[in-house]
């Protein structure tokens, strides 16, 4: 499937707030929804529903490292 460069839809990862794992990926139209998305989805590691927030798409690693200040 060829990527359409004219598309306004961007791919992003959803990271769990409790386990810190990036389990889901989704697309959104950045023109219609510019702020970060927050969805309640199933976390297979914790085996329950938790809140997932939007992060950058990074297929290289699955876990999100904490920021250094």
N, CA, C and O atoms as a DFTB+ gen file, in Angstrom:
276 C
 N C O
     1  1       0.838      -1.169       0.000
     2  2       0.000       0.000       0.000
     3  2       0.889       1.240       0.000
     4  3       1.712       1.417       0.899
     5  1       0.727       2.085      -0.992
     6  2       1.545       3.294      -1.115
     7  2       1.023       4.376      -0.183
     8  3      -0.185       4.532      -0.003
     9  1       1.951       5.118       0.406
    10  2       1.571       6.195       1.322
    11  2       1.224       7.445       0.524
    12  3       1.977       7.859      -0.357
    13  1       0.095       8.032       0.835
    14  2      -0.357       9.234       0.163
    15  2       0.222      10.440       0.898
    16  3      -0.159      10.708       2.037
    17  1       1.138      11.171       0.262
    18  2       1.807      12.285       0.919
    19  2       0.887      13.492       1.085
    20  3       1.178      14.381       1.885
    21  1      -0.213      13.536       0.347
    22  2      -1.141      14.660       0.454
    23  2      -2.115      14.494       1.613
    24  3      -2.856      15.424       1.931
    25  1      -2.126      13.348       2.236
    26  2      -3.068      13.067       3.309
    27  2      -2.729      13.876       4.559
    28  3      -1.558      14.052       4.892
    29  1      -3.747      14.361       5.239
    30  2      -3.578      15.113       6.481
    31  2      -3.580      14.184       7.697
    32  3      -3.387      14.639       8.825
    33  1      -3.796      12.889       7.472
    34  2      -3.859      11.939       8.575
    35  2      -2.458      11.513       8.994
    36  3      -1.620      11.178       8.157
    37  1      -2.215      11.530      10.307
    38  2      -0.912      11.176      10.865
    39  2      -1.051       9.936      11.749
    40  3      -2.060       9.747      12.428
    41  1      -0.018       9.099      11.722
    42  2       0.023       7.906      12.547
    43  2       0.646       8.262      13.897
    44  3       1.653       8.968      13.950
    45  1       0.052       7.778      14.980
    46  2       0.576       8.044      16.317
    47  2       0.384       6.815      17.184
    48  3      -0.449       5.958      16.890
    49  1       1.159       6.735      18.253
    50  2       1.077       5.619      19.181
    51  2       0.279       5.999      20.408
    52  3       0.248       7.166      20.799
    53  1      -0.367       5.019      21.016
    54  2      -1.093       5.220      22.263
    55  2      -0.343       4.486      23.367
    56  3      -0.129       3.277      23.288
    57  1       0.054       5.229      24.397
    58  2       0.832       4.644      25.488
    59  2      -0.031       4.611      26.749
    60  3      -0.756       5.557      27.054
    61  1       0.069       3.492      27.472
    62  2      -0.698       3.309      28.699
    63  2      -0.132       4.192      29.798
    64  3       1.085       4.283      29.955
    65  1      -0.999       4.841      30.556
    66  2      -0.544       5.699      31.652
    67  2      -0.061       4.879      32.844
    68  3       0.778       5.345      33.615
    69  1      -0.580       3.664      33.003
    70  2      -0.210       2.871      34.172
    71  2       0.975       1.945      33.917
    72  3       1.874       1.861      34.754
    73  1       0.997       1.247      32.782
    74  2       2.097       0.310      32.530
    75  2       3.223       0.948      31.726
    76  3       4.350       0.453      31.770
    77  1       2.960       2.028      30.992
    78  2       3.987       2.701      30.212
    79  2       4.301       2.041      28.888
    80  3       5.277       2.417      28.239
    81  1       3.507       1.067      28.461
    82  2       3.733       0.355      27.212
    83  2       2.939       0.992      26.079
    84  3       1.807       1.441      26.261
    85  1       3.557       1.018      24.914
    86  2       2.872       1.519      23.711
    87  2       2.285       0.308      23.007
    88  3       3.002      -0.433      22.335
    89  1       0.973       0.103      23.162
    90  2       0.319      -1.090      22.659
    91  2      -0.453      -0.829      21.373
    92  3      -0.494      -1.690      20.494
    93  1      -1.057       0.330      21.250
    94  2      -1.929       0.622      20.117
    95  2      -1.357       1.719      19.245
    96  3      -0.626       2.589      19.718
    97  1      -1.702       1.670      17.947
    98  2      -1.372       2.713      16.984
    99  2      -2.648       3.106      16.286
   100  3      -3.517       2.265      16.055
   101  1      -2.774       4.385      15.942
   102  2      -3.985       4.874      15.288
   103  2      -3.618       6.030      14.365
   104  3      -2.494       6.532      14.389
   105  1      -4.582       6.439      13.556
   106  2      -4.409       7.589      12.680
   107  2      -5.446       8.628      13.046
   108  3      -6.553       8.296      13.470
   109  1      -5.080       9.896      12.879
   110  2      -6.049      10.960      13.117
   111  2      -5.784      12.095      12.147
   112  3      -4.672      12.246      11.642
   113  1      -6.801      12.883      11.891
   114  2      -6.684      14.059      11.056
   115  2      -6.234      15.208      11.950
   116  3      -6.981      15.641      12.827
   117  1      -5.024      15.701      11.735
   118  2      -4.465      16.729      12.611
   119  2      -5.122      18.090      12.402
   120  3      -5.015      18.963      13.263
   121  1      -5.788      18.279      11.289
   122  2      -6.485      19.546      11.063
   123  2      -7.735      19.639      11.945
   124  3      -8.056      20.716      12.448
   125  1      -8.439      18.521      12.135
   126  2      -9.672      18.520      12.927
   127  2      -9.407      18.370      14.421
   128  3     -10.117      18.966      15.231
   129  1      -8.406      17.591      14.799
   130  2      -8.109      17.344      16.214
   131  2      -6.634      17.624      16.482
   132  3      -5.829      16.693      16.475
   133  1      -6.255      18.880      16.719
   134  2      -4.842      19.209      16.931
   135  2      -4.310      18.818      18.313
   136  3      -3.103      18.627      18.461
   137  1      -5.188      18.691      19.348
   138  2      -4.675      18.365      20.682
   139  2      -4.463      16.859      20.817
   140  3      -4.888      16.069      19.973
   141  1      -3.793      16.493      21.904
   142  2      -3.493      15.089      22.147
   143  2      -4.766      14.326      22.477
   144  3      -5.664      14.830      23.152
   145  1      -4.816      13.102      21.985
   146  2      -5.962      12.235      22.204
   147  2      -5.753      11.414      23.469
   148  3      -4.623      11.040      23.783
   149  1      -6.806      11.137      24.181
   150  2      -6.765      10.299      25.367
   151  2      -7.941       9.333      25.290
   152  3      -9.096       9.760      25.307
   153  1      -7.657       8.035      25.204
   154  2      -8.696       7.025      25.050
   155  2      -8.592       5.985      26.150
   156  3      -7.506       5.708      26.660
   157  1      -9.729       5.416      26.508
   158  2      -9.762       4.343      27.495
   159  2      -9.836       3.023      26.729
   160  3     -10.840       2.727      26.083
   161  1      -8.755       2.231      26.809
   162  2      -8.659       0.990      26.058
   163  2      -8.151      -0.129      26.960
   164  3      -7.721       0.107      28.089
   165  1      -8.212      -1.346      26.440
   166  2      -7.779      -2.521      27.190
   167  2      -6.257      -2.651      27.163
   168  3      -5.646      -2.596      26.095
   169  1      -5.645      -2.824      28.335
   170  2      -4.208      -3.041      28.439
   171  2      -3.970      -4.536      28.678
   172  3      -4.313      -5.049      29.743
   173  1      -3.385      -5.245      27.693
   174  2      -3.199      -6.691      27.871
   175  2      -2.186      -7.047      28.952
   176  3      -2.252      -8.143      29.509
   177  1      -1.260      -6.162      29.262
   178  2      -0.277      -6.448      30.312
   179  2      -0.936      -6.426      31.695
   180  3      -0.659      -7.287      32.531
   181  1      -1.806      -5.443      31.931
   182  2      -2.497      -5.329      33.221
   183  2      -3.820      -6.089      33.244
   184  3      -4.394      -6.319      34.309
   185  1      -4.299      -6.478      32.057
   186  2      -5.564      -7.195      31.877
   187  2      -6.759      -6.422      32.426
   188  3      -7.623      -6.985      33.098
   189  1      -6.793      -5.121      32.129
   190  2      -7.953      -4.293      32.467
   191  2      -7.929      -3.038      31.610
   192  3      -6.947      -2.776      30.916
   193  1      -8.995      -2.269      31.656
   194  2      -9.093      -1.046      30.876
   195  2      -8.424       0.106      31.617
   196  3      -8.676       0.327      32.801
   197  1      -7.564       0.839      30.902
   198  2      -6.877       1.998      31.461
   199  2      -6.872       3.107      30.412
   200  3      -7.284       2.891      29.272
   201  1      -6.409       4.282      30.795
   202  2      -6.348       5.419      29.888
   203  2      -5.054       5.379      29.081
   204  3      -3.968       5.202      29.635
   205  1      -5.183       5.544      27.777
   206  2      -4.045       5.613      26.869
   207  2      -3.971       7.027      26.317
   208  3      -4.997       7.593      25.939
   209  1      -2.782       7.607      26.263
   210  2      -2.597       8.944      25.725
   211  2      -1.718       8.897      24.488
   212  3      -0.950       7.956      24.292
   213  1      -1.839       9.911      23.666
   214  2      -1.138       9.975      22.393
   215  2       0.338      10.319      22.574
   216  3       0.693      11.191      23.367
   217  1       1.200       9.611      21.815
   218  2       2.623       9.914      21.747
   219  2       3.043       9.851      20.291
   220  3       2.233       9.546      19.416
   221  1       4.308      10.140      20.035
   222  2       4.828      10.027      18.683
   223  2       4.895       8.569      18.262
   224  3       5.005       7.674      19.100
   225  1       4.828       8.341      16.968
   226  2       4.986       6.988      16.446
   227  2       6.463       6.650      16.464
   228  3       7.266       7.339      15.834
   229  1       6.832       5.594      17.180
   230  2       8.211       5.139      17.215
   231  2       8.172       3.617      17.247
   232  3       7.908       3.017      18.289
   233  1       8.434       3.003      16.116
   234  2       8.343       1.551      16.025
   235  2       9.591       0.857      16.549
   236  3       9.607      -0.369      16.655
   237  1      10.625       1.601      16.876
   238  2      11.879       1.001      17.302
   239  2      11.829       0.386      18.676
   240  3      12.473      -0.638      18.905
   241  1      11.096       0.964      19.598
   242  2      11.023       0.406      20.943
   243  2       9.582       0.442      21.420
   244  3       8.784       1.257      20.958
   245  1       9.260      -0.434      22.333
   246  2       7.887      -0.559      22.785
   247  2       7.640       0.195      24.083
   248  3       6.516       0.630      24.332
   249  1       8.667       0.359      24.917
   250  2       8.481       1.044      26.186
   251  2       8.929       2.487      26.094
   252  3       9.867       2.810      25.364
   253  1       8.261       3.350      26.832
   254  2       8.567       4.764      26.832
   255  2       9.471       5.059      28.020
   256  3       9.123       4.734      29.155
   257  1      10.616       5.664      27.778
   258  2      11.546       5.994      28.852
   259  2      11.152       7.327      29.472
   260  3      10.677       8.209      28.758
   261  1      11.334       7.504      30.778
   262  2      11.013       8.787      31.413
   263  2      11.950       9.895      30.926
   264  3      13.106       9.641      30.586
   265  1      11.445      11.099      30.899
   266  2      12.237      12.250      30.450
   267  2      13.263      12.648      31.484
   268  3      13.023      12.537      32.686
   269  1      14.415      13.115      31.012
   270  2      15.423      13.670      31.900
   271  2      15.261      15.176      31.922
   272  3      15.162      15.807      30.869
   273  1      15.233      15.756      33.111
   274  2      15.046      17.214      33.220
   275  2      16.350      17.915      33.452
   276  3      16.380      19.140      33.568
